[in-house]
Amino acid sequence: MNSKVSQYKELVSQVSAITAGETDSIANMANISAILFNGMSGVNWAGFYIYKDEQLVLGPFQGNPACIRIPLDKGICGRAATTKSVQVIENVHDFAGHIACDAASNSEVVVPIIKNGQLIGVLDVDSPSFARFDNIDAEYLSKVVDILTNTLN
């Protein structure tokens, strides 16, 4: 089995265990951020933006301080939110409209959080490495988001 897949299966198991029975979204997002940040290799930021007042607002995260508000028409997080689709970006500097919250970040994966067709927010993970993320990351981070979504009221 691919070591990346093995690593993700363990992370998904940890996320499932720590969120079991907990319905507080902030608590769950905080723990998920910590699990991903500490459990994924080569990442420098992992966290959430919450959809509020027609924009994305910084939620629980691990890493350096981040942009507090992201308009829906800006950046990779904005694109994931408006298209409601996972964004895997190999080189953020080639992405028109990229918001450089951390100049050290070179690649990014963003997974929208959707419940009953409604945007809740996004999970955002950044890396200082180019092309750090791929379809395996998209698949397993989507599973993490599914676990979170199932805890939301």
Secondary structure, 3 states (H helix, E strand, C coil): CCHHHHHHHHHHHHHHHHHCCCCCHHHHHHHHHHHHHHHCCCCCEEEEEEEECCEEEEEEEEECCCCCEEECCCHHHHHHHHHCCCEEECCHHHCCCCCCCCCCCCEEEEEEEEECCEEEEEEEEEECCCCCCCHHHHHHHHHHHHHHHHHCC
